[in-house]
Amino acid sequence: MSVVMRRYLPLIFFAVPGLFILFSYYLDVAKEVATTLSAWPVTLATFSVILGVFEFLRYHITKVIKKVEEINV
């Protein structure tokens, strides 16, 4: 992956919606789009927490099962 893609793509990905929300707050343009853009981080954070909990449980349950099998052998 090129340096341009690694460095500037995330910047564009977050700066453009952020500036749009900022300007819509002060200029009263496209309030509905700004509201939708500001709701996405909550959705992504919720998904990330749920995914993290499932991965945490999967990892530790697998470790416990291996430990129990090791003890029973």
N, C-alpha and C positions, 0 to 999 in steps of 0.2 A: 504494500500500500504506500502510495507516495506521501511525501511530507505535507504536500498541499492538502491532500484528502484527510490526513490525520490531524492537522492543525486547524484548517479553516472550515472544514465541513461541520464540526461540532459548534464552532463559533457562529456560523451562519444559522445552524439549526436552532440555537437558543437565542441569538441576538435579534433576529428578525421578528419572531413572535413577541419577544420581550419589548422591543421598541414599539411594535404595533399596539400592545396593551397599554404601554405608557402614553403614546400619542392619543389613543382613543379615550383615555381618561381625561386628558386635558382639552381635547378638541371636540369631544362628543360625536365621534364618527364611529360607525360600526360597533356599537355596544354589544350586540348579540354575538358577534364573532369574538370579541375580546372576552366575553363571559365564557364562551366555549373553550377558548384557548387557556383560560385560567383554571378550568375544571379538569383538564387533562392531567396535570401533575398529581392531583389527588387520586385519579383513577390508576395511574401508573404506580404510585406509591402503594396503593392497596394491593395491586397485583404482585408487586415485588415482595411485600410482607407475607402474603399467602404463599408464594413460591418459596420464600426463604424458610418458612415454618415447615412446609412439606419436605424440603431438602434436608433440613436439620433432623427431622424425625426419621427420614429414610436412612440417613447416615448412622445415627445412633442406634436405631433398631437393628440395622445390619451388624453393627459392632457387638451388640448384646447377644444376638443369635449366634455369632461366631464364638463368642466367649462361652456361652452355654454348651455349644457343641464340643468345644475344646475340653470343658470340664467333664462332660459325659463320656468322653472317649477314653 
